[in-house]
Amino acid sequence: EMKVVGLLSGGKDSVFSLLECVAHGHEVVCVANLHPPEALAEQAEGRDSFMFQTIGHNAIQAIADCLAVPLFKQPIRGSPKQTALQYEVTSDDEVEELYQLLLT
């Protein structure tokens, strides 16, 4: 059994993955979300992101409430700088923002 952080997009697949974690005996201790900056958050398309689905970001708080776990959120400020198959740490890459969010 593991304690896990669920990365939620607001879509059904990210919720399903959490259900599968629980079904396999793991404990979801919190959920995390990278969302569009406020300036782009109300646009229907959200924000284009190479790594993270953002279109369902408005539903994240409700999902966390239903799961009764804390939610950690952060806006996406970077852009996809490193898109190769083998990832290398790259300043201002949006993947680095996920790392920083997980450190909180």
ChimeraX attribute file (.defattr): number of C-alpha atoms within 10 A of each C-alpha:
attribute: neighborCount
match mode: 1-to-1
recipient: residues
	/A:1	9
	/A:2	12
	/A:3	13
	/A:4	15
	/A:5	18
	/A:6	21
	/A:7	21
	/A:8	29
	/A:9	22
	/A:10	20
	/A:11	15
	/A:12	10
	/A:13	11
	/A:14	14
	/A:15	17
	/A:16	11
	/A:17	14
	/A:18	21
	/A:19	13
	/A:20	11
	/A:21	18
	/A:22	16
	/A:23	10
	/A:24	11
	/A:25	11
	/A:26	15
	/A:27	16
	/A:28	19
	/A:29	15
	/A:30	17
	/A:31	23
	/A:32	20
	/A:33	25
	/A:34	24
	/A:35	26
	/A:36	24
	/A:37	14
	/A:38	11
	/A:39	9
	/A:40	13
	/A:41	17
	/A:42	13
	/A:43	11
	/A:44	8
	/A:45	12
	/A:46	19
	/A:47	19
	/A:48	14
	/A:49	16
	/A:50	13
	/A:51	12
	/A:52	19
	/A:53	20
	/A:54	22
	/A:55	20
	/A:56	15
	/A:57	19
	/A:58	14
	/A:59	13
	/A:60	21
	/A:61	19
	/A:62	12
	/A:63	16
	/A:64	18
	/A:65	11
	/A:66	9
	/A:67	16
	/A:68	13
	/A:69	16
	/A:70	15
	/A:71	21
	/A:72	18
	/A:73	20
	/A:74	15
	/A:75	16
	/A:76	22
	/A:77	13
	/A:78	14
	/A:79	17
	/A:80	15
	/A:81	14
	/A:82	17
	/A:83	12
	/A:84	7
	/A:85	6
	/A:86	6
	/A:87	9
	/A:88	10
	/A:89	10
	/A:90	12
	/A:91	13
	/A:92	14
	/A:93	18
	/A:94	22
	/A:95	23
	/A:96	17
	/A:97	19
	/A:98	20
	/A:99	10
	/A:100	10
	/A:101	15
	/A:102	15
	/A:103	7
	/A:104	7
